[in-house]
Amino acid sequence: FQRHVYTYRILPDDEGLLSVQTIQGIQAKCFHTLPDLIGAYQHPNNGLVTPLLHPVHRPRQDEDSDGEDARGWGHTVPCPGASPSSRTHIPQQLHQRLQEQVHSSPASDFMGFMAEYLTHHVQDLEALCHGHPQLRHLSTALATACRALHSEIDFTLAGLETLARVFEAPVSPRSPAREQGFLSSDPDLEMLLNKISTVNHLLSSLEKKVLKSLQETVTRHNLALPSVAVAPLPAARPLAVQNFEVKVGKSQHVALTVDVESGTMTITKRGSGSLEEVIPQDKILQLIKYQSVQSKVRLVCARENQKSLSRDFIFPSARKREAFCQLLQLMKIQHSNLDEPEIISVYVGTWNMGSTPPPRSLASWLTSRGLGHTQDETTACIPHDIYVIGTQENSLGDREWVEFLCASLKTLTAIDYRVVALQCLWSIKIVVLVKPEHQRRISHVHTSSVKTGIANTLGNKGAVGISFLFNGTSFGFINCHLASGSEKTHRRNQNYSDILHSLSLGDKRLAGFDLTLRFTHLFWFGDLNYRLDMDVQDILTHIVKKEFQALLAVDQLNLEREKSKVFLRFSEGDISFPPTYRYERGTRDTYMWQKSKPTGMRINVPSWCDRILWKSHPETHVVCNSYGCTDDIVTSDHSPVFATFEVGVTSQFVPKEAPGYSPEALACIEWESIEVMLKTTSRSKCYIEFHSYCLEEMQRSGENTFQNCDIPGFLKLGWSSKHLPVV
């Protein structure tokens, strides 16, 4: 109904009366027969999204020659390929294993329920053999066995909610109907899982509520807290001096030595070893990268006579040139007199962990080493300002995972990174870590999550997001896990749309705008699950030959982006690494493209499921320095993917006492005219609101100066410069 699936259960009670299952606290309507129930819900506004039509009678099975129906009440339907003796032997084996466990288990009552199930489990076995993997009889047995757990969770949950309300603002008391429904013993497994999830949420949020309440008490009563000595920020591991062999002119070779710590670059003639020149970082004015020759760069330096000197250097490869430029830029930043940075480095990583623990070391992933566009070894060890780690099917606990990441970065960089935020949705997690010196520059942190699993209610698929301001620059990060299966391209597109419209991130004043327009820089990554539309054997042949362009031409994500169905105006780095899914665990030499399921054999063609994309405001500085995957982390059937970025940031404000400040120096925008096309049948006058972090308050235009409706269903509006504000 309206592109969503709604499920309603019709259940009998102890007296045989039928009712539609309702949420807790809502009185159920009971009926003697199914036609009576259907008749009552044939009218609208009865709690269902749409009225019911008519009862559907169960089709009668054809009877066999002995008068038994086709399911065989008088005999057991054999599983394909299984003999009657093997079916009899299976329950005996299971009973024997259960009997061995009973002596060492205190849960004797629970074991009794399971023993009863094993006696009749052949019915589930038959259903499974015929392609029905629901195991209805096991679900019934578990629901009955867990009946007592409902009441235990109810009382625990009631106590936790009571304690939570103590530290919250007063709310209206719970209604008796809700209390009665809350303490009922409903044996439904889904409801039990919801209760467990609620307990988990309350336990995780209770500490925050108590801490907030105590902090407010301290502030309200002006209580003095003992002063705590602030520990000095840990010193980062010094960068080693790096040397580059380059060519000057047609034949001359020189060595360039970059010492980031001392802030100097040295030029030494090759062969003679004589020192030619030492250039301090403040004398380096400009670096110009040649587009025609990817390994060539021009260095512009200042001279004492106020004239600049430019020299061209040719590196052995474009990768070496990029490493040299990054080191010079880092040297300029470290020795800059500016109070705030103008450029920061951002690391983004995504990995479907396959519900298995990670290896002891994530060094290759966190240092962007492996396959594809990777960083040179001279710059791979440089710590990034911000690390954003997104995972899917992550079986580790939230705290355990964050501590593992921080410890890994501490080992690699000798820096204690600070946690900006963590957001989780079941096994989908996103963590943002920053250098200690940047912690004060982070503000307006928001987190959100969206479920896109079955009926948009299960969190096995969905997205988690974190947004914040770095001084005056807004960042958004979204980690998602979309629907799987080669044939579910449309479903993945719908997942993307649901996330786009439901994820609540960024400034609340910009909530009316598209999510992708709310941030200076937005990074979207995860297990997007888009596949390759090609025969699996042809895919494997292209992979062996490293003919990735032929595969990218049939990549579903690329095809959908070309149709403007998803990720409109997003960018992605060049893919020069093999598909990251589906590998055999324990190796990166073999793709396991066949997967056995109860419904048959499923084909998972090798694909670039794991992707990193970004979208930035026009004319903002963002450069992707690496995009690739690891080749030595083999615990999952996915390979971890990484990307690193050089991102321009702005100061939070312009101080009025700054040298050279004057009102005329500030930039402004003057509009000549604006035209808008709206899909509407309305003929009302309209105005435009202008929102920005750069504006002290919202600006509004006058009403539109002209309009026409030449195109049916659309309204064309226009504003002249006189009716538009200068912002």
C-alpha positions as CSV (number, residue, x, y, z in Angstrom):
1,F,0.0,0.0,0.0
2,Q,1.7,3.2,-1.2
3,R,5.0,1.3,-1.7
4,H,5.0,0.0,1.9
5,V,4.2,-3.4,3.3
6,Y,1.8,-3.6,6.2
7,T,1.3,-6.9,8.1
8,Y,-1.7,-7.7,10.3
9,R,-2.0,-10.9,12.3
10,I,-5.4,-12.6,12.9
11,L,-5.0,-14.7,16.1
12,P,-7.5,-16.9,18.1
13,D,-7.7,-16.5,21.9
14,D,-8.2,-19.2,24.5
15,E,-11.9,-19.3,23.8
16,G,-11.5,-19.5,20.0
17,L,-12.5,-15.9,19.3
18,L,-10.6,-14.2,16.4
19,S,-9.1,-10.7,16.6
20,V,-6.6,-8.6,14.7
21,Q,-3.5,-8.2,16.8
22,T,-3.1,-4.6,18.1
23,I,-0.4,-2.7,19.7
24,Q,-0.1,-2.6,23.5
25,G,-2.9,-0.6,25.2
26,I,-5.4,-0.9,22.4
27,Q,-8.5,-3.0,23.1
28,A,-8.8,-5.8,20.5
29,K,-12.2,-6.5,18.8
30,C,-13.2,-10.2,19.0
31,F,-15.3,-12.2,16.5
32,H,-16.7,-15.7,16.3
33,T,-16.0,-16.3,12.7
34,L,-13.6,-15.1,10.0
35,P,-16.5,-13.7,7.8
36,D,-17.7,-11.7,10.8
37,L,-14.2,-10.2,11.3
38,I,-13.8,-9.4,7.6
39,G,-17.3,-7.7,7.5
40,A,-16.4,-5.4,10.4
41,Y,-13.2,-4.3,8.7
42,Q,-14.8,-3.7,5.3
43,H,-15.5,-0.1,6.4
44,P,-12.8,2.6,6.4
45,N,-11.2,4.2,9.5
46,N,-11.0,1.0,11.5
47,G,-7.3,1.1,12.2
48,L,-6.2,-0.6,9.0
49,V,-4.5,1.3,6.2
50,T,-7.2,0.1,3.7
51,P,-10.5,-1.6,4.2
52,L,-10.7,-5.4,3.7
53,L,-12.7,-6.9,0.8
54,H,-13.9,-10.5,1.4
55,P,-12.7,-13.7,3.1
56,V,-10.7,-16.1,1.0
57,H,-11.5,-19.8,1.6
58,R,-8.7,-22.2,1.9
59,P,-8.4,-24.3,-1.4
60,R,-9.2,-28.0,-0.9
61,Q,-6.5,-30.5,-1.8
62,D,-7.3,-33.3,-4.2
63,E,-7.9,-36.6,-2.3
64,D,-5.9,-39.7,-3.2
65,S,-7.2,-43.2,-3.7
66,D,-7.2,-44.0,0.1
67,G,-9.3,-41.0,1.0
68,E,-6.3,-39.0,2.5
69,D,-5.5,-35.6,1.1
70,A,-2.4,-34.9,-0.9
71,R,-0.4,-33.8,2.1
72,G,-0.6,-37.4,3.3
73,W,-2.1,-37.6,6.8
74,G,-1.7,-41.3,6.7
75,H,2.0,-41.3,5.6
76,T,5.0,-39.0,5.7
77,V,6.0,-37.1,2.6
78,P,9.7,-37.9,2.0
79,C,12.2,-35.1,1.5
80,P,13.8,-35.2,-2.0
81,G,16.9,-37.3,-1.8
82,A,16.2,-38.6,1.8
83,S,15.3,-42.1,2.7
84,P,12.7,-42.9,5.4
85,S,15.4,-44.5,7.5
86,S,17.4,-41.3,7.5
87,R,14.4,-39.3,8.5
88,T,13.8,-41.6,11.5
89,H,17.5,-41.5,12.4
90,I,17.6,-37.6,12.5
91,P,15.2,-37.2,15.5
92,Q,17.0,-39.9,17.4
93,Q,20.3,-38.2,17.0
94,L,18.9,-34.8,18.1
95,H,17.2,-36.3,21.1
96,Q,20.5,-38.0,22.1
97,R,22.4,-34.6,21.9
98,L,19.6,-32.9,23.8
99,Q,19.8,-35.5,26.6
100,E,23.5,-35.0,26.9
101,Q,22.9,-31.2,27.4
102,V,20.1,-31.6,30.0
103,H,22.5,-32.8,32.7
104,S,24.7,-29.7,32.5
105,S,21.9,-27.1,31.9
106,P,19.7,-25.5,34.7
107,A,17.0,-24.7,32.2
108,S,15.1,-28.0,32.5
109,D,11.7,-26.5,31.7
110,F,13.1,-25.0,28.5
111,M,14.7,-28.3,27.5
112,G,11.3,-29.9,28.0
113,F,9.8,-27.6,25.4
114,M,12.6,-28.4,23.0
115,A,12.3,-32.1,23.6
116,E,8.6,-31.8,22.6
117,Y,9.6,-29.9,19.5
118,L,12.1,-32.5,18.5
119,T,9.4,-35.2,18.6
120,H,7.4,-33.3,16.0
121,H,10.1,-31.4,14.2
122,V,9.7,-33.7,11.2
123,Q,6.9,-31.3,10.0
124,D,9.4,-28.4,9.8
125,L,11.8,-30.8,8.1
126,E,9.2,-31.7,5.4
127,A,8.4,-28.0,4.9
128,L,12.1,-27.2,4.5
129,C,12.6,-29.9,1.9
130,H,9.7,-28.5,-0.1
131,G,11.2,-25.0,-0.2
132,H,9.5,-23.4,2.9
133,P,12.2,-22.3,5.3
134,Q,9.9,-20.5,7.8
135,L,10.1,-23.2,10.5
136,R,6.6,-22.4,11.9
137,H,6.6,-25.2,14.5
138,L,10.0,-24.0,15.9
139,S,8.7,-20.5,16.2
140,T,5.6,-21.7,18.1
141,A,7.8,-23.8,20.4
142,L,10.2,-20.9,21.1
143,A,7.3,-18.5,21.7
144,T,5.8,-20.9,24.3
145,A,9.1,-21.5,25.9
146,C,9.8,-17.8,26.2
147,R,6.5,-16.9,27.7
148,A,8.0,-16.4,31.2
149,L,10.7,-14.1,29.7
150,H,8.0,-11.7,28.6
151,S,6.9,-11.0,32.2
152,E,10.5,-10.7,33.4
153,I,11.3,-8.2,30.7
154,D,8.0,-6.3,31.4
155,F,8.9,-5.8,35.0
156,T,12.5,-4.9,34.3
157,L,11.4,-2.5,31.6
158,A,8.8,-0.9,33.9
159,G,11.5,-0.3,36.5
160,L,13.9,1.2,34.0
161,E,11.2,3.5,32.6
162,T,10.3,4.6,36.1
163,L,14.0,5.4,36.8
164,A,14.4,7.3,33.5
165,R,11.3,9.4,34.3
166,V,12.9,10.5,37.6
167,F,15.6,12.3,35.6
168,E,13.3,13.7,32.9
169,A,10.9,16.6,32.8
170,P,7.4,15.7,34.2
171,V,5.2,13.9,31.7
172,S,1.6,12.8,31.8
173,P,1.2,9.5,33.7
174,R,0.9,6.3,31.8
175,S,-2.7,5.3,31.1
176,P,-4.1,2.2,32.8
177,A,-4.8,0.6,29.4
178,R,-1.1,0.9,28.4
179,E,0.0,-0.5,31.8
180,Q,-2.3,-3.5,31.5
181,G,-1.2,-4.2,27.9
182,F,2.4,-3.7,28.9
183,L,2.3,-6.4,31.5
184,S,0.4,-8.9,29.5
185,S,2.2,-12.1,28.5
186,D,1.9,-12.1,24.7
187,P,4.0,-15.0,23.4
188,D,4.7,-13.3,20.0
189,L,8.4,-13.5,19.2
190,E,8.5,-10.2,17.3
191,M,7.1,-8.4,20.3
192,L,9.7,-10.0,22.5
193,L,12.4,-8.8,20.3
194,N,11.0,-5.3,20.4
195,K,10.9,-5.4,24.2
196,I,14.6,-6.5,24.3
197,S,15.5,-3.7,22.0
198,T,13.6,-1.2,24.2
199,V,15.5,-2.5,27.3
200,N,18.8,-2.1,25.4
201,H,17.9,1.4,24.4
202,L,16.9,2.4,28.0
203,L,20.1,1.0,29.5
204,S,22.3,2.8,27.0
205,S,20.5,6.1,27.4
206,L,20.0,6.0,31.2
207,E,23.6,7.0,32.0
208,K,23.3,10.0,29.7
209,K,20.1,11.2,31.3
210,V,21.6,10.8,34.9
211,L,24.7,12.7,33.8
212,K,22.7,15.5,32.2
213,S,20.5,15.8,35.3
214,L,23.5,16.0,37.6
215,Q,25.2,18.6,35.4
216,E,22.0,20.7,35.5
217,T,21.9,20.4,39.3
218,V,25.5,21.6,39.5
219,T,24.7,24.6,37.3
220,R,21.3,25.4,39.0
221,H,22.7,25.4,42.5
222,N,26.1,26.9,41.6
223,L,28.0,24.0,43.1
224,A,31.8,24.1,42.8
225,L,33.4,21.1,41.1
226,P,37.0,20.2,41.9
227,S,39.4,21.6,39.3
228,V,40.9,19.0,37.0
229,A,44.3,19.5,35.5
230,V,44.1,19.4,31.7
231,A,46.6,17.0,30.3
232,P,48.7,18.3,27.5
233,L,47.9,17.1,24.0
234,P,50.0,14.1,23.1
235,A,52.8,14.8,20.6
236,A,52.4,13.2,17.2
237,R,55.2,11.0,15.9
238,P,57.6,13.2,14.0
239,L,57.7,12.7,10.2
240,A,60.8,11.4,8.7
241,V,62.8,13.5,6.1
242,Q,61.7,12.4,2.6
243,N,63.9,12.4,-0.6
244,F,62.7,12.6,-4.2
245,E,64.8,11.9,-7.3
246,V,63.6,14.3,-10.0
247,K,64.7,15.6,-13.4
248,V,65.3,19.2,-14.3
249,G,65.3,20.3,-17.9
250,K,66.2,17.6,-20.4
251,S,69.0,15.7,-18.7
252,Q,69.9,17.2,-15.3
253,H,68.9,15.2,-12.2
254,V,68.6,16.6,-8.7
255,A,67.4,15.4,-5.3
256,L,64.6,17.2,-3.5
257,T,64.7,16.8,0.3
258,V,61.5,17.7,2.3
259,D,61.9,18.2,6.1
260,V,58.4,18.9,7.4
261,E,59.6,19.3,11.0
262,S,62.2,22.0,10.3
263,G,60.1,23.6,7.5
264,T,62.7,23.5,4.8
265,M,63.2,22.0,1.3
266,T,66.6,21.3,0.0
267,I,67.8,20.9,-3.7
268,T,70.9,18.8,-4.2
269,K,72.7,18.3,-7.5
270,R,72.8,14.6,-8.5
271,G,76.3,13.2,-8.9
272,S,78.4,16.0,-7.4
273,G,76.3,15.9,-4.1
274,S,76.9,19.6,-3.7
275,L,74.1,21.6,-2.0
276,E,72.4,23.9,-4.4
277,E,69.8,25.6,-2.4
278,V,67.8,25.5,0.9
279,I,64.3,27.0,0.6
280,P,62.4,27.8,3.8
281,Q,58.6,27.1,3.7
282,D,57.7,30.8,3.9
283,K,59.5,31.4,0.6
284,I,57.4,28.8,-1.3
285,L,54.7,30.8,-2.9
286,Q,52.9,28.3,-5.3
287,L,52.8,24.8,-6.6
288,I,51.4,24.3,-10.1
289,K,50.5,20.8,-11.2
290,Y,50.7,20.3,-15.0
291,Q,47.6,18.6,-16.4
292,S,49.3,17.6,-19.7
293,V,52.2,15.8,-17.9
294,Q,50.9,14.1,-14.8
295,S,54.4,13.8,-13.2
296,K,55.4,17.4,-13.7
297,V,55.1,20.3,-11.2
298,R,56.2,23.9,-11.2
299,L,57.6,25.4,-7.9
300,V,57.4,29.2,-7.5
301,C,59.6,30.7,-4.8
302,A,60.2,34.2,-3.5
303,R,63.6,35.9,-3.8
304,E,65.2,38.6,-1.7
305,N,64.8,41.2,-4.5
306,Q,61.0,40.6,-4.3
307,K,61.1,38.8,-7.6
308,S,59.8,35.2,-7.8
309,L,61.6,32.3,-9.4
310,S,59.9,29.3,-10.9
311,R,61.4,25.9,-11.6
312,D,59.9,22.8,-13.2
313,F,60.6,19.3,-11.8
314,I,59.6,16.0,-13.4
315,F,59.0,13.1,-11.0
316,P,59.3,9.4,-11.8
317,S,55.5,9.0,-11.5
318,A,52.3,11.0,-10.8
319,R,52.1,9.2,-7.5
320,K,55.5,10.6,-6.4
321,R,54.4,14.1,-7.5
322,E,51.3,13.9,-5.4
323,A,53.3,12.7,-2.4
324,F,55.7,15.6,-2.8
325,C,52.9,18.2,-3.1
326,Q,51.1,16.7,0.0
327,L,54.3,17.0,2.1
328,L,54.9,20.6,1.1
329,Q,51.3,21.5,1.9
330,L,51.6,19.8,5.3
331,M,54.8,21.7,5.9
332,K,53.1,25.0,5.1
333,I,50.2,24.2,7.4
334,Q,52.4,23.1,10.4
335,H,54.5,26.3,10.2
336,S,51.6,28.7,9.3
337,N,50.9,31.7,11.4
338,L,47.2,31.3,10.8
339,D,45.0,30.6,13.9
340,E,42.7,28.3,12.0
341,P,43.4,25.8,9.3
342,E,42.3,26.4,5.7
343,I,42.7,22.8,4.5
344,I,42.2,19.5,6.4
345,S,42.6,15.9,5.5
346,V,39.6,13.5,5.8
347,Y,39.7,9.7,5.7
348,V,36.6,7.7,4.9
349,G,36.4,3.9,5.2
350,T,33.6,1.4,4.6
351,W,33.6,-2.3,5.3
352,N,31.0,-5.1,5.4
353,M,32.6,-7.2,8.2
354,G,30.4,-10.3,7.4
355,S,29.4,-10.7,11.1
356,T,32.9,-11.9,12.0
357,P,35.4,-10.2,14.3
358,P,38.1,-8.1,12.6
359,P,41.8,-9.1,12.4
360,R,44.2,-7.9,15.0
361,S,45.6,-5.2,12.7
362,L,43.7,-2.8,10.4
363,A,46.9,-1.0,9.4
364,S,46.5,-1.5,5.6
365,W,42.9,-0.1,5.7
366,L,43.6,2.9,8.0
367,T,46.8,3.8,6.0
368,S,45.1,3.4,2.5
369,R,47.4,0.6,1.3
370,G,46.4,-2.1,-1.1
371,L,44.9,-2.0,-4.6
372,G,43.6,0.9,-6.7
373,H,44.6,4.5,-6.3
374,T,46.7,4.3,-3.1
375,Q,49.0,6.8,-1.5
376,D,52.7,6.7,-1.8
377,E,54.6,5.1,1.0
378,T,56.1,8.5,1.9
379,T,52.7,10.0,2.7
380,A,50.7,6.9,3.8
381,C,51.9,7.4,7.4
382,I,50.7,11.0,7.7
383,P,47.8,11.1,10.2
384,H,44.5,12.5,8.9
385,D,42.6,15.3,10.7
386,I,39.3,13.4,10.6
387,Y,38.7,9.6,10.4
388,V,35.2,8.4,9.5
389,I,34.7,4.7,9.7
390,G,31.5,3.0,8.4
391,T,30.8,-0.7,8.9
392,Q,28.0,-3.1,8.1
393,E,27.3,-6.5,9.6
394,N,29.5,-5.5,12.5
395,S,29.2,-8.0,15.3
396,L,31.3,-6.1,17.9
397,G,29.7,-4.1,20.7
398,D,29.6,-0.3,20.2
399,R,32.2,0.5,23.0
400,E,34.4,-2.4,22.0
401,W,34.5,-1.3,18.4
402,V,35.3,2.4,19.2
403,E,38.1,1.3,21.6
404,F,39.5,-1.0,19.0
405,L,39.6,1.8,16.4
406,C,41.2,4.3,18.8
407,A,43.8,1.8,19.8
408,S,44.6,1.0,16.2
409,L,45.1,4.7,15.3
410,K,47.2,5.2,18.5
411,T,49.5,2.4,17.4
412,L,49.8,3.8,13.8
413,T,50.0,7.5,14.6
414,A,50.9,7.9,18.3
415,I,47.8,10.2,18.6
416,D,44.9,9.8,21.0
417,Y,42.0,10.5,18.6
418,R,38.8,11.9,20.1
419,V,35.4,10.5,19.4
420,V,33.0,13.1,17.9
421,A,30.0,10.8,17.6
422,L,28.9,7.2,17.2
423,Q,25.6,6.2,15.6
424,C,24.4,2.6,15.2
425,L,21.5,0.8,13.7
426,W,21.6,-2.9,14.6
427,S,25.0,-4.0,13.0
428,I,25.4,-0.8,10.9
429,K,27.8,1.6,12.6
430,I,29.5,4.9,11.9
431,V,32.2,6.5,14.0
432,V,33.8,10.0,13.6
433,L,37.3,10.6,15.2
434,V,39.3,13.8,15.2
435,K,42.7,14.9,16.3
436,P,42.7,16.4,19.8
437,E,43.6,19.9,18.6
438,H,40.5,20.0,16.4
439,Q,38.0,18.9,19.1
440,R,37.2,22.6,20.0
441,R,36.5,23.3,16.4
442,I,33.7,20.7,16.2
443,S,30.1,21.9,17.0
444,H,26.5,21.3,16.2
445,V,26.8,17.5,16.2
446,H,23.7,15.6,15.0
447,T,23.1,11.9,14.5
448,S,20.3,10.0,12.9
449,S,19.3,6.6,11.5
450,V,16.7,5.2,9.1
451,K,15.5,1.6,8.7
452,T,14.9,0.3,5.2
453,G,14.6,-3.4,6.0
454,I,11.4,-5.5,5.6
455,A,8.4,-3.0,5.6
456,N,10.9,-0.3,6.6
457,T,10.7,-1.6,10.1
458,L,13.8,-3.8,10.4
459,G,17.2,-2.3,10.9
460,N,19.2,-5.1,9.1
461,K,19.2,-2.6,6.2
462,G,19.2,1.1,6.4
463,A,21.5,4.1,7.1
464,V,23.2,5.9,9.9
465,G,24.5,9.5,9.7
466,I,26.5,12.1,11.5
467,S,26.8,15.8,10.8
468,F,28.7,18.6,12.4
469,L,30.3,22.0,11.9
470,F,34.1,22.3,11.6
471,N,34.5,26.0,12.4
472,G,32.3,27.5,9.6
473,T,32.2,24.4,7.3
474,S,29.4,21.9,7.5
475,F,30.1,18.2,7.0
476,G,27.7,15.3,6.6
477,F,28.6,11.6,6.6
478,I,26.1,8.8,5.7
479,N,26.9,5.0,6.0
480,C,24.2,2.7,4.5
481,H,23.5,-0.9,3.8
482,L,21.0,-1.2,0.9
483,A,19.0,-4.2,-0.4
484,S,20.9,-7.1,-1.7
485,G,20.4,-9.2,-4.9
486,S,21.2,-8.5,-8.5
487,E,17.6,-8.2,-9.5
488,K,16.7,-5.5,-6.8
489,T,18.1,-2.4,-8.4
490,H,14.7,-0.6,-8.1
491,R,14.5,-1.6,-4.4
492,R,18.0,-0.1,-3.8
493,N,16.9,3.1,-5.6
494,Q,13.9,3.2,-3.2
495,N,16.2,2.7,-0.2
496,Y,18.2,5.6,-1.3
497,S,15.1,7.8,-1.7
498,D,13.8,6.7,1.7
499,I,17.1,7.6,3.4
500,L,17.3,10.9,1.5
501,H,13.9,12.0,2.8
502,S,13.9,10.4,6.3
503,L,17.5,11.0,7.7
504,S,17.4,14.0,10.0
505,L,20.8,15.7,9.9
506,G,22.2,19.2,9.7
507,D,20.7,22.6,10.7
508,K,17.0,22.2,11.6
509,R,16.4,25.5,9.8
510,L,17.4,23.8,6.5
511,A,15.1,20.8,7.1
512,G,13.0,21.9,4.2
513,F,15.9,21.5,1.8
514,D,17.1,18.3,0.1
515,L,19.5,16.5,2.4
516,T,22.3,16.7,-0.2
517,L,22.1,20.5,-0.3
518,R,22.4,21.1,3.5
519,F,26.2,20.6,3.8
520,T,29.3,22.1,2.4
521,H,30.7,18.6,2.0
522,L,28.5,15.4,2.1
523,F,30.1,12.0,2.0
524,W,27.9,8.9,1.3
525,F,29.3,5.5,1.5
526,G,28.6,1.9,2.6
527,D,27.6,-1.5,1.1
528,L,25.4,0.0,-1.6
529,N,24.9,-3.5,-3.0
530,Y,24.7,-2.5,-6.7
531,R,25.8,-5.3,-8.9
532,L,27.3,-5.9,-12.4
533,D,24.8,-6.8,-15.2
534,M,27.0,-9.4,-17.0
535,D,27.5,-13.1,-17.1
536,V,29.6,-14.3,-14.2
537,Q,32.2,-16.1,-16.4
538,D,32.6,-12.9,-18.5
539,I,33.1,-10.9,-15.4
540,L,35.8,-13.2,-14.1
541,T,37.6,-13.1,-17.4
542,H,37.7,-9.2,-17.3
543,I,38.9,-9.3,-13.7
544,V,41.8,-11.6,-14.6
545,K,42.8,-9.2,-17.5
546,K,42.2,-6.1,-15.2
547,E,39.7,-4.8,-17.8
548,F,37.8,-2.8,-15.3
549,Q,36.3,-0.3,-17.7
550,A,34.3,-3.0,-19.5
551,L,32.8,-3.9,-16.1
552,L,32.2,-0.4,-15.0
553,A,30.1,0.1,-18.2
554,V,27.6,-2.5,-16.8
555,D,27.8,-1.4,-13.2
556,Q,24.2,-0.8,-11.9
557,L,25.2,2.2,-9.8
558,N,26.8,3.9,-12.7
559,L,23.8,3.1,-15.0
560,E,21.3,4.4,-12.4
561,R,23.4,7.6,-11.9
562,E,23.4,8.2,-15.6
563,K,19.6,8.0,-15.5
564,S,19.6,10.6,-12.7
565,K,17.7,8.2,-10.4
566,V,20.2,8.2,-7.6
567,F,23.2,10.3,-6.3
568,L,22.5,13.3,-8.5
569,R,25.6,15.4,-9.0
570,F,27.7,13.2,-6.6
571,S,31.3,12.4,-7.5
572,E,33.3,9.2,-7.2
573,G,37.0,8.5,-7.5
574,D,38.3,6.5,-10.4
575,I,37.9,2.8,-9.7
576,S,41.1,0.9,-10.5
577,F,40.8,-2.0,-8.1
578,P,39.0,-5.3,-8.5
579,P,35.4,-5.9,-7.3
580,T,35.3,-6.1,-3.5
581,Y,32.5,-8.7,-3.3
582,R,32.0,-11.8,-3.0
583,Y,35.4,-13.3,-2.0
584,E,36.1,-16.7,-0.3
585,R,36.8,-15.9,3.3
586,G,40.5,-16.4,4.2
587,T,41.8,-15.4,0.8
588,R,41.6,-12.7,-1.9
589,D,42.4,-15.1,-4.8
590,T,38.9,-16.6,-5.3
591,Y,35.4,-15.2,-5.7
592,M,32.6,-17.4,-4.2
593,W,29.9,-16.4,-6.6
594,Q,27.6,-19.4,-5.8
595,K,25.7,-19.4,-2.6
596,S,23.5,-22.3,-1.5
597,K,20.1,-21.2,0.1
598,P,17.0,-23.2,1.1
599,T,15.3,-22.0,-2.0
600,G,18.1,-23.1,-4.3
601,M,21.4,-22.0,-5.6
602,R,21.9,-18.2,-5.7
603,I,24.4,-16.4,-8.0
604,N,26.2,-13.4,-6.5
605,V,28.3,-12.1,-9.3
606,P,31.6,-10.3,-8.3
607,S,30.7,-6.6,-7.9
608,W,31.8,-3.2,-6.6
609,C,29.2,-3.3,-3.8
610,D,31.2,-1.1,-1.4
611,R,31.5,2.5,-2.6
612,I,32.4,6.0,-1.4
613,L,30.8,9.1,-3.1
614,W,30.7,12.8,-2.2
615,K,29.0,16.0,-3.0
616,S,30.3,19.5,-2.3
617,H,29.1,23.0,-2.9
618,P,30.3,24.5,-6.2
619,E,33.7,26.1,-6.2
620,T,34.7,24.6,-2.8
621,H,38.0,22.8,-2.5
622,V,37.9,19.0,-2.3
623,V,40.4,16.6,-3.8
624,C,40.3,12.8,-3.6
625,N,43.9,11.7,-3.0
626,S,43.2,7.9,-2.9
627,Y,40.4,5.4,-3.6
628,G,41.0,1.7,-3.2
629,C,40.7,-1.5,-1.2
630,T,42.9,-3.6,0.9
631,D,44.2,-7.0,-0.2
632,D,45.3,-8.5,3.1
633,I,42.2,-8.3,5.3
634,V,40.4,-11.6,4.6
635,T,38.0,-12.3,7.5
636,S,34.9,-11.2,5.5
637,D,33.6,-11.9,2.0
638,H,34.0,-8.1,1.4
639,S,37.2,-6.2,1.2
640,P,37.5,-2.9,3.1
641,V,37.4,0.2,0.9
642,F,39.1,3.5,1.7
643,A,39.3,7.1,0.3
644,T,41.2,10.1,1.5
645,F,40.3,13.7,0.8
646,E,41.9,17.1,0.9
647,V,39.1,19.4,2.0
648,G,38.9,23.2,2.2
649,V,37.4,24.7,5.4
650,T,36.6,28.2,6.4
651,S,36.8,30.1,9.7
652,Q,33.7,30.2,11.9
653,F,33.6,34.0,11.7
654,V,35.6,37.1,10.5
655,P,36.8,39.1,13.5
656,K,36.0,42.8,13.2
657,E,39.3,43.7,14.7
658,A,41.2,41.8,12.1
659,P,43.8,43.8,10.1
660,G,42.4,45.4,7.0
661,Y,38.8,44.8,8.0
662,S,36.2,47.1,6.5
663,P,32.6,46.6,5.5
664,E,33.5,47.0,1.9
665,A,35.9,44.0,2.1
666,L,33.1,41.5,2.8
667,A,31.6,39.7,-0.2
668,C,28.0,40.0,-1.2
669,I,25.6,38.5,-3.8
670,E,23.5,40.7,-6.0
671,W,20.8,38.9,-8.1
672,E,20.0,40.1,-11.7
673,S,16.9,37.9,-11.9
674,I,15.6,34.5,-10.8
675,E,13.3,32.2,-12.7
676,V,11.7,29.1,-11.1
677,M,9.5,26.3,-12.6
678,L,7.1,24.7,-10.1
679,K,5.1,21.6,-10.5
680,T,1.7,22.9,-9.2
681,T,-1.7,23.9,-10.3
682,S,-1.8,26.8,-7.8
683,R,-1.7,30.4,-9.1
684,S,-0.7,32.0,-5.8
685,K,2.1,34.6,-5.5
686,C,5.4,33.3,-4.0
687,Y,8.5,34.6,-2.3
688,I,12.0,33.2,-1.8
689,E,13.8,32.7,1.6
690,F,17.6,32.8,1.7
691,H,19.3,30.7,4.5
692,S,23.0,30.5,5.1
693,Y,25.5,30.3,7.9
694,C,27.0,33.4,6.5
695,L,23.9,35.4,7.2
696,E,23.0,36.8,10.6
697,E,19.3,36.2,9.9
698,M,17.1,34.8,7.1
699,Q,16.6,37.1,4.1
700,R,13.3,37.2,2.1
701,S,12.5,38.4,-1.4
702,G,9.4,40.3,-2.4
703,E,6.6,38.5,-4.3
704,N,7.3,37.3,-7.8
705,T,7.0,40.0,-10.5
706,F,5.6,37.7,-13.2
707,Q,4.2,34.2,-13.7
708,N,2.7,32.1,-16.5
709,C,1.3,28.6,-16.8
710,D,1.9,27.9,-20.5
711,I,2.9,24.3,-19.6
712,P,0.0,22.3,-18.1
713,G,0.5,21.4,-14.5
714,F,3.5,23.7,-14.1
715,L,3.8,27.4,-12.9
716,K,6.7,29.5,-14.1
717,L,7.7,32.3,-11.7
718,G,10.1,35.2,-12.0
719,W,11.7,37.9,-9.9
720,S,13.5,41.0,-11.0
721,S,16.6,42.5,-9.3
722,K,14.4,45.1,-7.5
723,H,12.5,42.5,-5.6
724,L,15.5,40.4,-4.6
725,P,17.7,41.2,-1.5
726,V,21.5,41.7,-1.6
727,V,22.9,39.0,0.6
